[in-house]
Structures are given as structure tokens and as C-alpha cells.
Amino acid sequence: MTILNKDTLAIIMVGTTHVIDMGGKNAFIHYETDDRAHMLLPDGTRFHGLWTLLEDGYKVEWTDGPTGSWKLDHTPGAIDYLDATGASRGRISRIDFGDPQRLAA
């Protein structure tokens, strides 16, 4: 288990979209800039908000939605999203460059 640090997160997050497997259904998070993010959950719910990199994760504040702190945990062949309690909430199935799902539109 390796928690990814701020420098690594900046490389794999800013300007990308993470496709996250949440038990067989996908969520999408587009990190548009170093402070704006957009999310589409498997049930169709959309959020837009502000995010900030931390030394060992990031914090996000969704407009009209929840606020949370997250860490990305790397193990060989996988990167998991961990919530504030350390529980895995989803696994990255791929990272797309840009915004192919048009979440920022």
C-alpha cells in the first residue's frame, strides 16, 4: 500500500478524467484545472466544485453537494480511492486525458 503524494497526484489528476469502478458501475471525475472538478456518479447525479491538493491526497467541495477528503492508494496494478476513514470506495479503471464525457460542459 502506497498513498500517492501531492506531486504524483498533480501529474495524474490535473487535466484528466478518472473512470472509477464502483462495484461494476462507473463514476467519472474530471479534474479540469488545479482547482475545478466535475463528477458524474453511476446514478446520473452530477456535481461541480472546487478541489485542492493536500500533501497525501486532496479535498473537494462540491457545489450543492458533499465535501470530502480523499487519498489514492497504489498497489501493484491498481489505484484505489480511499475516503477519510481509509475505506476503499472505488478503483481507477482508466485515466483519460481531457474531458471525453464532457463533464465540464
MOPAC internal coordinates of N, CA, C and O (Angstrom, degrees):
PM7 1SCF
backbone

  N    0.0000 0     0.00 0     0.00 0    0    0    0
  C    1.4464 1     0.00 0     0.00 0    1    0    0
  C    1.5247 1   108.38 1     0.00 0    2    1    0
  O    1.2310 1   121.07 1   -54.93 1    3    2    1
  N    1.3409 1   115.57 1   125.07 1    3    2    1
  C    1.4535 1   121.47 1   177.17 1    5    3    2
  C    1.5184 1   108.40 1  -133.72 1    6    5    3
  O    1.2310 1   120.39 1   -62.48 1    7    6    5
  N    1.3260 1   116.86 1   117.52 1    7    6    5
  C    1.4549 1   121.32 1   176.18 1    9    7    6
  C    1.5260 1   107.52 1   -79.48 1   10    9    7
  O    1.2310 1   120.80 1   -55.34 1   11   10    9
  N    1.3325 1   116.08 1   124.66 1   11   10    9
  C    1.4599 1   120.10 1  -177.70 1   13   11   10
  C    1.5245 1   110.30 1   -71.29 1   14   13   11
  O    1.2310 1   120.93 1   -40.96 1   15   14   13
  N    1.3330 1   115.82 1   139.04 1   15   14   13
  C    1.4600 1   120.66 1  -177.24 1   17   15   14
  C    1.5308 1   111.62 1   -91.49 1   18   17   15
  O    1.2310 1   121.35 1    -4.61 1   19   18   17
  N    1.3125 1   115.02 1   175.39 1   19   18   17
  C    1.4640 1   123.36 1  -175.04 1   21   19   18
  C    1.5288 1   112.22 1   -54.33 1   22   21   19
  O    1.2310 1   119.66 1   135.14 1   23   22   21
  N    1.3231 1   118.25 1   -44.86 1   23   22   21
  C    1.4610 1   121.02 1  -177.62 1   25   23   22
  C    1.5233 1   111.57 1   -64.54 1   26   25   23
  O    1.2310 1   120.33 1   137.47 1   27   26   25
  N    1.3143 1   116.97 1   -42.53 1   27   26   25
  C    1.4618 1   121.16 1   179.01 1   29   27   26
  C    1.5261 1   110.32 1   -67.55 1   30   29   27
  O    1.2310 1   120.54 1   136.87 1   31   30   29
  N    1.3340 1   116.58 1   -43.13 1   31   30   29
  C    1.4638 1   120.31 1   179.63 1   33   31   30
  C    1.5193 1   111.60 1   -60.74 1   34   33   31
  O    1.2310 1   119.89 1   139.79 1   35   34   33
  N    1.3277 1   117.81 1   -40.21 1   35   34   33
  C    1.4612 1   120.66 1   179.41 1   37   35   34
  C    1.5283 1   110.73 1   -58.43 1   38   37   35
  O    1.2310 1   120.11 1   142.51 1   39   38   37
  N    1.3170 1   117.39 1   -37.49 1   39   38   37
  C    1.4684 1   121.47 1  -179.14 1   41   39   38
  C    1.5225 1   111.60 1   -70.37 1   42   41   39
  O    1.2310 1   119.99 1   137.22 1   43   42   41
  N    1.3324 1   117.62 1   -42.78 1   43   42   41
  C    1.4690 1   119.43 1  -173.33 1   45   43   42
  C    1.5214 1   113.81 1   -93.48 1   46   45   43
  O    1.2310 1   120.07 1   179.78 1   47   46   45
  N    1.3523 1   117.47 1    -0.22 1   47   46   45
  C    1.4621 1   119.16 1  -176.46 1   49   47   46
  C    1.5318 1   113.43 1  -114.40 1   50   49   47
  O    1.2310 1   119.59 1   123.94 1   51   50   49
  N    1.3122 1   118.38 1   -56.06 1   51   50   49
  C    1.4645 1   120.88 1  -173.05 1   53   51   50
  C    1.5335 1   110.42 1   -61.13 1   54   53   51
  O    1.2310 1   120.91 1   -57.18 1   55   54   53
  N    1.3389 1   115.86 1   122.82 1   55   54   53
  C    1.4600 1   121.91 1   179.32 1   57   55   54
  C    1.5182 1   114.75 1    83.63 1   58   57   55
  O    1.2310 1   120.22 1  -169.88 1   59   58   57
  N    1.3346 1   117.19 1    10.12 1   59   58   57
  C    1.4662 1   120.51 1  -178.58 1   61   59   58
  C    1.5283 1   111.31 1  -122.26 1   62   61   59
  O    1.2310 1   121.63 1   -10.84 1   63   62   61
  N    1.3198 1   114.49 1   169.16 1   63   62   61
  C    1.4594 1   122.40 1   172.27 1   65   63   62
  C    1.5189 1   107.77 1  -121.96 1   66   65   63
  O    1.2310 1   120.72 1   -55.17 1   67   66   65
  N    1.3323 1   116.23 1   124.83 1   67   66   65
  C    1.4616 1   120.98 1   175.54 1   69   67   66
  C    1.5215 1   108.80 1   -92.66 1   70   69   67
  O    1.2310 1   121.12 1   -52.42 1   71   70   69
  N    1.3124 1   115.46 1   127.58 1   71   70   69
  C    1.4600 1   121.87 1   172.98 1   73   71   70
  C    1.5278 1   105.42 1   -98.15 1   74   73   71
  O    1.2310 1   121.14 1   -61.64 1   75   74   73
  N    1.3352 1   115.43 1   118.36 1   75   74   73
  C    1.4526 1   120.88 1  -171.58 1   77   75   74
  C    1.5240 1   110.12 1  -114.95 1   78   77   75
  O    1.2310 1   120.85 1   -58.07 1   79   78   77
  N    1.3180 1   115.98 1   121.93 1   79   78   77
  C    1.4639 1   121.87 1   176.61 1   81   79   78
  C    1.5281 1   108.10 1   -78.50 1   82   81   79
  O    1.2310 1   121.42 1   -63.50 1   83   82   81
  N    1.3251 1   114.89 1   116.50 1   83   82   81
  C    1.4661 1   120.81 1   179.17 1   85   83   82
  C    1.5250 1   108.19 1  -114.74 1   86   85   83
  O    1.2310 1   121.22 1  -108.63 1   87   86   85
  N    1.3127 1   115.27 1    71.37 1   87   86   85
  C    1.4550 1   119.97 1   178.36 1   89   87   86
  C    1.5196 1   113.83 1    71.25 1   90   89   87
  O    1.2310 1   120.29 1  -140.37 1   91   90   89
  N    1.3205 1   117.05 1    39.63 1   91   90   89
  C    1.4555 1   121.31 1   177.70 1   93   91   90
  C    1.5196 1   114.08 1    96.62 1   94   93   91
  O    1.2310 1   119.64 1   173.73 1   95   94   93
  N    1.3238 1   118.30 1    -6.27 1   95   94   93
  C    1.4652 1   122.79 1   175.73 1   97   95   94
  C    1.5160 1   107.27 1  -121.20 1   98   97   95
  O    1.2310 1   120.61 1   -34.77 1   99   98   97
  N    1.3404 1   116.43 1   145.23 1   99   98   97
  C    1.4554 1   120.50 1  -176.03 1  101   99   98
  C    1.5166 1   113.13 1   -97.51 1  102  101   99
  O    1.2310 1   121.48 1   -39.64 1  103  102  101
  N    1.3263 1   114.77 1   140.36 1  103  102  101
  C    1.4600 1   123.73 1   166.05 1  105  103  102
  C    1.5238 1   105.82 1  -112.06 1  106  105  103
  O    1.2310 1   120.71 1   -26.34 1  107  106  105
  N    1.3305 1   116.25 1   153.66 1  107  106  105
  C    1.4555 1   121.74 1  -179.84 1  109  107  106
  C    1.5220 1   108.56 1  -127.37 1  110  109  107
  O    1.2310 1   120.34 1   -48.55 1  111  110  109
  N    1.3408 1   116.95 1   131.45 1  111  110  109
  C    1.4617 1   121.19 1   174.52 1  113  111  110
  C    1.5180 1   107.49 1  -127.07 1  114  113  111
  O    1.2310 1   121.57 1   -59.75 1  115  114  113
  N    1.3296 1   114.60 1   120.25 1  115  114  113
  C    1.4656 1   120.89 1   177.77 1  117  115  114
  C    1.5152 1   108.40 1  -104.41 1  118  117  115
  O    1.2310 1   120.66 1   -61.02 1  119  118  117
  N    1.3268 1   116.34 1   118.98 1  119  118  117
  C    1.4547 1   123.37 1   177.07 1  121  119  118
  C    1.5306 1   106.83 1   -94.19 1  122  121  119
  O    1.2310 1   121.20 1   -94.35 1  123  122  121
  N    1.3279 1   115.30 1    85.65 1  123  122  121
  C    1.4683 1   122.11 1  -170.77 1  125  123  122
  C    1.5288 1   112.34 1   -60.53 1  126  125  123
  O    1.2310 1   120.55 1   131.07 1  127  126  125
  N    1.3290 1   116.55 1   -48.93 1  127  126  125
  C    1.4615 1   122.89 1   179.77 1  129  127  126
  C    1.5274 1   107.61 1  -134.86 1  130  129  127
  O    1.2310 1   120.64 1     9.32 1  131  130  129
  N    1.3163 1   116.38 1  -170.68 1  131  130  129
  C    1.4711 1   118.26 1   178.79 1  133  131  130
  C    1.5228 1   112.61 1   -77.14 1  134  133  131
  O    1.2310 1   120.26 1  -175.89 1  135  134  133
  N    1.3621 1   117.11 1     4.11 1  135  134  133
  C    1.4695 1   118.47 1   175.76 1  137  135  134
  C    1.5309 1   114.56 1  -143.17 1  138  137  135
  O    1.2310 1   118.88 1   174.63 1  139  138  137
  N    1.3342 1   119.73 1    -5.37 1  139  138  137
  C    1.4646 1   121.37 1  -179.56 1  141  139  138
  C    1.5326 1   109.90 1  -116.23 1  142  141  139
  O    1.2310 1   121.07 1   -44.03 1  143  142  141
  N    1.3471 1   115.56 1   135.97 1  143  142  141
  C    1.4631 1   120.64 1  -179.43 1  145  143  142
  C    1.5262 1   110.01 1  -138.89 1  146  145  143
  O    1.2310 1   121.09 1   -22.07 1  147  146  145
  N    1.3151 1   115.52 1   157.93 1  147  146  145
  C    1.4667 1   123.25 1  -179.03 1  149  147  146
  C    1.5228 1   107.58 1  -139.82 1  150  149  147
  O    1.2310 1   120.49 1   -40.37 1  151  150  149
  N    1.3398 1   116.66 1   139.63 1  151  150  149
  C    1.4579 1   120.20 1  -176.99 1  153  151  150
  C    1.5259 1   110.84 1  -134.38 1  154  153  151
  O    1.2310 1   121.03 1   -38.20 1  155  154  153
  N    1.3168 1   115.64 1   141.80 1  155  154  153
  C    1.4600 1   123.79 1   172.40 1  157  155  154
  C    1.5169 1   107.29 1  -123.75 1  158  157  155
  O    1.2310 1   120.62 1   -62.32 1  159  158  157
  N    1.3359 1   116.43 1   117.68 1  159  158  157
  C    1.4655 1   121.55 1   179.53 1  161  159  158
  C    1.5230 1   110.60 1   -86.51 1  162  161  159
  O    1.2310 1   119.93 1   -17.38 1  163  162  161
  N    1.3302 1   117.73 1   162.62 1  163  162  161
  C    1.4613 1   120.56 1  -179.24 1  165  163  162
  C    1.5352 1   114.17 1   -56.97 1  166  165  163
  O    1.2310 1   119.76 1   151.60 1  167  166  165
  N    1.3281 1   118.06 1   -28.40 1  167  166  165
  C    1.4737 1   120.08 1  -179.45 1  169  167  166
  C    1.5301 1   113.36 1   -84.67 1  170  169  167
  O    1.2310 1   120.23 1  -176.45 1  171  170  169
  N    1.3478 1   117.16 1     3.55 1  171  170  169
  C    1.4578 1   121.42 1   178.29 1  173  171  170
  C    1.5216 1   114.14 1    95.90 1  174  173  171
  O    1.2310 1   119.62 1   173.44 1  175  174  173
  N    1.3283 1   118.33 1    -6.56 1  175  174  173
  C    1.4584 1   121.56 1   178.14 1  177  175  174
  C    1.5279 1   109.44 1   -67.04 1  178  177  175
  O    1.2310 1   121.57 1   -44.90 1  179  178  177
  N    1.3525 1   114.61 1   135.10 1  179  178  177
  C    1.4695 1   121.05 1   178.73 1  181  179  178
  C    1.5178 1   109.85 1  -116.62 1  182  181  179
  O    1.2310 1   121.39 1   -36.64 1  183  182  181
  N    1.3235 1   114.95 1   143.36 1  183  182  181
  C    1.4548 1   121.73 1   174.54 1  185  183  182
  C    1.5253 1   109.12 1  -133.37 1  186  185  183
  O    1.2310 1   121.27 1   -30.82 1  187  186  185
  N    1.3275 1   115.17 1   149.18 1  187  186  185
  C    1.4564 1   123.37 1   173.70 1  189  187  186
  C    1.5208 1   105.54 1  -130.54 1  190  189  187
  O    1.2310 1   120.17 1   -37.26 1  191  190  189
  N    1.3283 1   117.28 1   142.74 1  191  190  189
  C    1.4544 1   117.52 1  -179.21 1  193  191  190
  C    1.5021 1   113.81 1  -173.41 1  194  193  191
  O    1.2310 1   122.13 1    12.60 1  195  194  193
  N    1.3259 1   113.52 1  -167.40 1  195  194  193
  C    1.4598 1   122.28 1  -178.28 1  197  195  194
  C    1.5268 1   109.83 1  -110.90 1  198  197  195
  O    1.2310 1   120.87 1   -39.42 1  199  198  197
  N    1.3210 1   115.94 1   140.58 1  199  198  197
  C    1.4493 1   120.31 1   178.08 1  201  199  198
  C    1.5191 1   109.50 1  -133.09 1  202  201  199
  O    1.2310 1   120.87 1   -23.80 1  203  202  201
  N    1.3311 1   115.94 1   156.20 1  203  202  201
  C    1.4517 1   123.12 1  -178.11 1  205  203  202
  C    1.5208 1   109.12 1  -140.17 1  206  205  203
  O    1.2310 1   120.81 1   -47.61 1  207  206  205
  N    1.3168 1   116.06 1   132.39 1  207  206  205
  C    1.4622 1   119.85 1   174.69 1  209  207  206
  C    1.5176 1   110.35 1   -72.02 1  210  209  207
  O    1.2310 1   121.11 1   -40.48 1  211  210  209
  N    1.3254 1   115.48 1   139.52 1  211  210  209
  C    1.4576 1   123.49 1   173.00 1  213  211  210
  C    1.5274 1   107.37 1  -111.72 1  214  213  211
  O    1.2310 1   119.63 1    -6.16 1  215  214  213
  N    1.3075 1   118.31 1   173.84 1  215  214  213
  C    1.4700 1   120.51 1  -179.57 1  217  215  214
  C    1.5220 1   112.57 1   -59.75 1  218  217  215
  O    1.2310 1   120.08 1   146.13 1  219  218  217
  N    1.3403 1   117.46 1   -33.87 1  219  218  217
  C    1.4696 1   120.65 1  -175.88 1  221  219  218
  C    1.5303 1   112.18 1  -132.46 1  222  221  219
  O    1.2310 1   120.27 1  -147.95 1  223  222  221
  N    1.3178 1   117.08 1    32.05 1  223  222  221
  C    1.4601 1   121.09 1   179.69 1  225  223  222
  C    1.5090 1   110.41 1   164.89 1  226  225  223
  O    1.2310 1   121.04 1    31.05 1  227  226  225
  N    1.3285 1   115.62 1  -148.95 1  227  226  225
  C    1.4501 1   119.30 1   176.95 1  229  227  226
  C    1.5138 1   110.18 1  -154.16 1  230  229  227
  O    1.2310 1   121.30 1   -17.56 1  231  230  229
  N    1.3205 1   115.12 1   162.44 1  231  230  229
  C    1.4578 1   122.83 1   177.31 1  233  231  230
  C    1.5153 1   107.40 1  -120.68 1  234  233  231
  O    1.2310 1   120.48 1   -39.82 1  235  234  233
  N    1.3269 1   116.69 1   140.18 1  235  234  233
  C    1.4620 1   120.90 1   178.36 1  237  235  234
  C    1.5212 1   109.44 1  -130.85 1  238  237  235
  O    1.2310 1   121.21 1   -39.00 1  239  238  237
  N    1.3299 1   115.28 1   141.00 1  239  238  237
  C    1.4602 1   122.39 1   175.79 1  241  239  238
  C    1.5218 1   106.87 1  -123.54 1  242  241  239
  O    1.2310 1   120.81 1   -75.36 1  243  242  241
  N    1.3390 1   116.06 1   104.64 1  243  242  241
  C    1.4564 1   120.76 1  -179.62 1  245  243  242
  C    1.5228 1   109.63 1   -81.76 1  246  245  243
  O    1.2310 1   120.17 1   -45.49 1  247  246  245
  N    1.3300 1   117.27 1   134.51 1  247  246  245
  C    1.4537 1   121.98 1   175.26 1  249  247  246
  C    1.5195 1   107.81 1   -64.48 1  250  249  247
  O    1.2310 1   120.15 1   -51.74 1  251  250  249
  N    1.3251 1   117.33 1   128.26 1  251  250  249
  C    1.4724 1   122.20 1  -177.94 1  253  251  250
  C    1.5223 1   112.09 1    55.92 1  254  253  251
  O    1.2310 1   120.74 1  -144.81 1  255  254  253
  N    1.3249 1   116.20 1    35.19 1  255  254  253
  C    1.4616 1   120.55 1   179.93 1  257  255  254
  C    1.5120 1   110.23 1  -154.46 1  258  257  255
  O    1.2310 1   120.51 1    12.20 1  259  258  257
  N    1.3189 1   116.64 1  -167.80 1  259  258  257
  C    1.4621 1   120.74 1  -175.90 1  261  259  258
  C    1.5275 1   113.25 1   -75.67 1  262  261  259
  O    1.2310 1   121.42 1   -16.01 1  263  262  261
  N    1.3059 1   114.88 1   163.99 1  263  262  261
  C    1.4595 1   123.84 1   171.08 1  265  263  262
  C    1.5210 1   106.03 1  -116.54 1  266  265  263
  O    1.2310 1   120.44 1   -40.04 1  267  266  265
  N    1.3150 1   116.77 1   139.96 1  267  266  265
  C    1.4569 1   118.24 1  -179.77 1  269  267  266
  C    1.5054 1   113.01 1  -157.15 1  270  269  267
  O    1.2310 1   121.26 1   -18.13 1  271  270  269
  N    1.3231 1   115.20 1   161.87 1  271  270  269
  C    1.4614 1   123.08 1   174.47 1  273  271  270
  C    1.5204 1   108.00 1  -112.97 1  274  273  271
  O    1.2310 1   120.98 1   -40.78 1  275  274  273
  N    1.3144 1   115.73 1   139.22 1  275  274  273
  C    1.4560 1   121.86 1  -175.08 1  277  275  274
  C    1.5151 1   110.42 1  -134.50 1  278  277  275
  O    1.2310 1   121.22 1   -27.32 1  279  278  277
  N    1.3243 1   115.27 1   152.68 1  279  278  277
  C    1.4566 1   122.96 1   172.15 1  281  279  278
  C    1.5167 1   107.23 1  -128.52 1  282  281  279
  O    1.2310 1   120.81 1   -28.99 1  283  282  281
  N    1.3285 1   116.06 1   151.01 1  283  282  281
  C    1.4503 1   120.99 1   174.55 1  285  283  282
  C    1.5192 1   108.03 1  -110.80 1  286  285  283
  O    1.2310 1   121.26 1   -56.88 1  287  286  285
  N    1.3198 1   115.20 1   123.12 1  287  286  285
  C    1.4521 1   123.59 1  -174.30 1  289  287  286
  C    1.5220 1   109.72 1  -106.76 1  290  289  287
  O    1.2310 1   120.59 1   -61.13 1  291  290  289
  N    1.3407 1   116.48 1   118.87 1  291  290  289
  C    1.4554 1   121.27 1   179.19 1  293  291  290
  C    1.5197 1   110.73 1   -97.55 1  294  293  291
  O    1.2310 1   121.14 1   -51.88 1  295  294  293
  N    1.3159 1   115.42 1   128.12 1  295  294  293
  C    1.4549 1   122.87 1   167.82 1  297  295  294
  C    1.5204 1   105.39 1  -126.01 1  298  297  295
  O    1.2310 1   118.74 1   -17.48 1  299  298  297
  N    1.3176 1   120.00 1   162.52 1  299  298  297
  C    1.4607 1   119.89 1  -178.34 1  301  299  298
  C    1.5392 1   111.75 1   -52.86 1  302  301  299
  O    1.2310 1   121.10 1   -60.86 1  303  302  301
  N    1.3301 1   115.50 1   119.14 1  303  302  301
  C    1.4574 1   121.37 1   177.47 1  305  303  302
  C    1.5160 1   115.97 1    84.02 1  306  305  303
  O    1.2310 1   119.51 1  -174.53 1  307  306  305
  N    1.3469 1   118.53 1     5.47 1  307  306  305
  C    1.4657 1   119.55 1  -176.28 1  309  307  306
  C    1.5253 1   111.73 1  -154.71 1  310  309  307
  O    1.2310 1   121.43 1   -28.01 1  311  310  309
  N    1.3426 1   114.87 1   151.99 1  311  310  309
  C    1.4603 1   122.54 1   168.91 1  313  311  310
  C    1.5206 1   106.56 1  -132.52 1  314  313  311
  O    1.2310 1   120.82 1   -58.45 1  315  314  313
  N    1.3374 1   116.03 1   121.55 1  315  314  313
  C    1.4583 1   122.55 1  -179.18 1  317  315  314
  C    1.5214 1   110.94 1  -108.23 1  318  317  315
  O    1.2310 1   120.92 1   -34.74 1  319  318  317
  N    1.3396 1   115.85 1   145.26 1  319  318  317
  C    1.4544 1   122.37 1   170.96 1  321  319  318
  C    1.5295 1   108.12 1   -85.36 1  322  321  319
  O    1.2310 1   120.52 1   -55.65 1  323  322  321
  N    1.3365 1   116.61 1   124.35 1  323  322  321
  C    1.4584 1   121.91 1   177.31 1  325  323  322
  C    1.5236 1   109.23 1  -109.86 1  326  325  323
  O    1.2310 1   120.49 1   -45.89 1  327  326  325
  N    1.3358 1   116.66 1   134.11 1  327  326  325
  C    1.4633 1   120.05 1   176.82 1  329  327  326
  C    1.5201 1   110.12 1   -79.89 1  330  329  327
  O    1.2310 1   120.33 1     3.68 1  331  330  329
  N    1.3285 1   116.98 1  -176.32 1  331  330  329
  C    1.4675 1   121.86 1  -176.00 1  333  331  330
  C    1.5307 1   112.97 1   -62.10 1  334  333  331
  O    1.2310 1   119.89 1   157.73 1  335  334  333
  N    1.3384 1   117.82 1   -22.27 1  335  334  333
  C    1.4635 1   120.80 1   178.94 1  337  335  334
  C    1.5265 1   112.10 1   -87.88 1  338  337  335
  O    1.2310 1   120.48 1   173.03 1  339  338  337
  N    1.3517 1   116.68 1    -6.97 1  339  338  337
  C    1.4583 1   120.85 1  -177.73 1  341  339  338
  C    1.5129 1   113.64 1    92.33 1  342  341  339
  O    1.2310 1   120.14 1  -177.36 1  343  342  341
  N    1.3358 1   117.35 1     2.64 1  343  342  341
  C    1.4693 1   121.23 1   178.97 1  345  343  342
  C    1.5325 1   110.37 1   -79.94 1  346  345  343
  O    1.2310 1   120.88 1   -41.63 1  347  346  345
  N    1.3178 1   115.93 1   138.37 1  347  346  345
  C    1.4593 1   120.71 1   176.32 1  349  347  346
  C    1.5198 1   109.48 1   -73.03 1  350  349  347
  O    1.2310 1   120.99 1   -51.81 1  351  350  349
  N    1.3412 1   115.71 1   128.19 1  351  350  349
  C    1.4630 1   120.93 1  -178.58 1  353  351  350
  C    1.5206 1   112.38 1  -111.42 1  354  353  351
  O    1.2310 1   119.94 1   171.29 1  355  354  353
  N    1.3216 1   117.72 1    -8.71 1  355  354  353
  C    1.4571 1   121.26 1   179.22 1  357  355  354
  C    1.5150 1   110.01 1   173.06 1  358  357  355
  O    1.2310 1   121.15 1   -19.03 1  359  358  357
  N    1.3343 1   115.41 1   160.97 1  359  358  357
  C    1.4682 1   122.05 1  -178.61 1  361  359  358
  C    1.5209 1   108.91 1  -120.72 1  362  361  359
  O    1.2310 1   120.45 1   -45.24 1  363  362  361
  N    1.3174 1   116.75 1   134.76 1  363  362  361
  C    1.4609 1   120.55 1   177.12 1  365  363  362
  C    1.5244 1   108.74 1   -66.50 1  366  365  363
  O    1.2310 1   120.81 1   -57.99 1  367  366  365
  N    1.3424 1   116.05 1   122.01 1  367  366  365
  C    1.4616 1   119.31 1   176.89 1  369  367  366
  C    1.5271 1   110.81 1   -94.52 1  370  369  367
  O    1.2310 1   120.66 1   154.82 1  371  370  369
  N    1.3540 1   116.35 1   -25.18 1  371  370  369
  C    1.4678 1   120.07 1   172.50 1  373  371  370
  C    1.5258 1   108.47 1  -166.98 1  374  373  371
  O    1.2310 1   121.57 1   -17.93 1  375  374  373
  N    1.3259 1   114.60 1   162.07 1  375  374  373
  C    1.4601 1   122.27 1   175.06 1  377  375  374
  C    1.5232 1   106.72 1  -122.76 1  378  377  375
  O    1.2310 1   120.91 1   -59.91 1  379  378  377
  N    1.3401 1   115.87 1   120.09 1  379  378  377
  C    1.4618 1   121.82 1   178.11 1  381  379  378
  C    1.5220 1   109.02 1  -100.55 1  382  381  379
  O    1.2310 1   120.42 1   -38.29 1  383  382  381
  N    1.3206 1   116.79 1   141.71 1  383  382  381
  C    1.4606 1   119.89 1   172.61 1  385  383  382
  C    1.5179 1   108.04 1   -80.82 1  386  385  383
  O    1.2310 1   120.37 1   -41.17 1  387  386  385
  N    1.3283 1   116.90 1   138.83 1  387  386  385
  C    1.4531 1   121.61 1  -179.63 1  389  387  386
  C    1.5175 1   111.39 1    82.27 1  390  389  387
  O    1.2310 1   121.64 1    26.11 1  391  390  389
  N    1.3409 1   114.47 1  -153.89 1  391  390  389
  C    1.4678 1   122.73 1  -173.28 1  393  391  390
  C    1.5329 1   110.69 1  -129.83 1  394  393  391
  O    1.2310 1   119.69 1  -115.01 1  395  394  393
  N    1.3414 1   118.19 1    64.99 1  395  394  393
  C    1.4636 1   119.54 1  -175.44 1  397  395  394
  C    1.5250 1   114.38 1   -63.02 1  398  397  395
  O    1.2310 1   119.45 1   156.67 1  399  398  397
  N    1.3304 1   118.66 1   -23.33 1  399  398  397
  C    1.4714 1   120.97 1   178.23 1  401  399  398
  C    1.5283 1   111.65 1   -88.12 1  402  401  399
  O    1.2310 1   120.25 1   179.85 1  403  402  401
  N    1.3277 1   117.12 1    -0.15 1  403  402  401
  C    1.4623 1   123.17 1   178.92 1  405  403  402
  C    1.5272 1   112.35 1    56.13 1  406  405  403
  O    1.2310 1   120.68 1  -134.54 1  407  406  405
  N    1.3083 1   116.30 1    45.46 1  407  406  405
  C    1.4639 1   121.97 1  -178.92 1  409  407  406
  C    1.5235 1   112.11 1   -72.35 1  410  409  407
  O    1.2310 1   119.86 1   151.64 1  411  410  409
  N    1.3234 1   117.88 1   -28.36 1  411  410  409
  C    1.4629 1   121.22 1  -179.04 1  413  411  410
  C    1.5227 1   112.42 1   -81.14 1  414  413  411
  O    1.2310 1   120.24 1   167.98 1  415  414  413
  N    1.3145 1   117.16 1   -12.02 1  415  414  413
  C    1.4848 1   120.30 1  -176.91 1  417  415  414
  C    1.5070 1   112.15 1   -70.33 1  418  417  415
  O    1.2310 1   120.10 1   180.00 1  419  418  417

